[in-house]
Amino acid sequence: WEQPHTALEGLIGDYFVFDSEGPEAMGAAEWMLPNWPTLRFVLSENPMTIEAPDWRWSPLPEAGFYGPVNRVLKHISHGGVTIGVSLTPAGVARLFDIDLSKYRDRMVPLQSLKPEDCDALVSELRASDQGPAAKSILDGFFLKHMKRPHRAEPQIVALNRLLLDENI
């Protein structure tokens, strides 16, 4: 896990890299808890799948946007590297300016929401060490694409603060 550049605070929660290999990774199942929206870059040559009781994403796209998820999901891997970015609601607004409710419990190819520079980002991540170097690559991409605040950002941040306050 890595923290993004300080200029991205409040927009991106963290970056993460998962890497597994060897026979024990073939068909390994892990459980994903309900979560905020994320970006995932599947850099594995082997297929990965995410399942819920009533749907299945298989194989996962190389670059995907996962909307907010309100249920536990089963992730099945056959080894390889996945790089992820946890987005906040304000981060989603800055990066995409979409109605996030339309992406609840859905995953779409990242290119469908952010076609500019997406292929270059994936290429750069693939060419990297797919570990510590990912942070600087991701920081560079998001610093470029998240410069302008969204017009509703103050309201989004205020509502998110209320949702996270255990006394409310």
Secondary structure, DSSP 8 states (H G I E B T S, - for coil): -B---GGGTTTEEEEEEEEE-SGGGEEEEEEE--BS-EEEEE--SS--EEEETTEEE-S--SEEEE--B-S-EEEEEESEEEEEEEE-HHHHHHHT---GGGGTT-EEEGGGT--TTHHHHHHHHHHS-SSTTHHHHHHHHHHHHS-S--TTHHHHHHHHHHHH-TT-
